Amino acid sequence: MGFRKINFEMKQLLLLFTLPFLPCFAGAQDLVHPGGMHTTSQLEAVRLQIRKKQSPTVEAFQQLLLYADSARTAAPNAMTVFSVPGYYVDAEGHRRNSRALQKDAFNAYAAALAAQLTGKKQYTMTALRFLNDWGAKNTGYSDADGPLVMAYSGTAMIMAADLLYHAPEWHAEDKALFTKWVRSVYKKACDEIRNRKNNWADWGRYGSILAAHYLNDRNEIRENIRLIKSDLADKIDDDGSMPHETKRGANGIWYTYFSLAPITSACWVAHNTTGENIFTYEQRGRSLKKALDYLLHYTLQPESWPWFDKPNRGSESRWPGNLFEALSEIYRDERYAGYSKKAQPICYPVHHFGWTFPTLMKPGLRID
């Protein structure tokens, strides 16, 4: 199957002259920025919906501004070494140390997105406080879960930086330090885990493709796309279940979501950066759509989950509501839209950052 062709590159290039942060040309070697998770065409479409006061976009926008305004008074928490013990060894230490990056990454992302949608400098400066703090202070990660948490929480840092890539307020010295951090700390952590067999690899690939786009590394974008396609049939079984995740006891439904969220987010970045459609890619009859349908079925009927009695379940307003809200338009599946609609506007602002603002920033791609 193909998908409706839209000349994204031309729209993005034209929009470079209208966005508040983009008064200068990107370098000849640069990819389009913004253009990883959020493209210039998507941002302009959302601005138009806000101006027209279209629901639920305008309600989602007001929700975003509450988070962005809260970020203005928050202090950065960068750690020299981001040390995160294994969750199943030291759950409290894991949560405590993870929180520093998770709070800062979300605050940076919310403020940067608000800056793009409003053009207000106050949000730009808020986001830059967090980006600059981590770029200047953090030199590495350690302990059992350090690379994983760096990968899945740091995604929001990269999205924020892409949104502010051309912001004149971002001083060259600060941006250089942050770019060094992306290359030597963040992407290093992502690449370290992207060849694992379970959701670790999925978060590694998603973080790596975001970082590759920010760093204008086309080869690494292609490598992450290759990795996603290389083992899809090993991650998804014939019935749509995900064997590496369903075996996780009471949390099997959660881990199924926790694998599909980064895979689909990476597919969206792949589409935005190369035009390639992995959403309908199949291996041996196995596909993301089959896994998503499986997840939705057991989200609605957790009592029939075959892998564990009384598994933990999600909700429409959190996970996997954020996932189905985002993907409802891509797959044109009314079941996805119906599941998440009553919880709109949805925001999932904790822990990991893929489909964080799915009502506000719903993907514009539609698969035929």
PyMOL commands that set and color helices and strands:
alter all, ss='L'
color gray80, all
select helices_A, chain A and resi 8-15+40-51+57-71+91-118+121-137+146-163+172-193+199-214+218-230+232-235+243-246+249-274+288-300+302-304+321-331+334-341
alter helices_A, ss='H'
color red, helices_A
select strands_A, chain A and resi 81-83+140-142+282-283+286-287
alter strands_A, ss='S'
color yellow, strands_A
deselect
rebuild
show_as cartoon
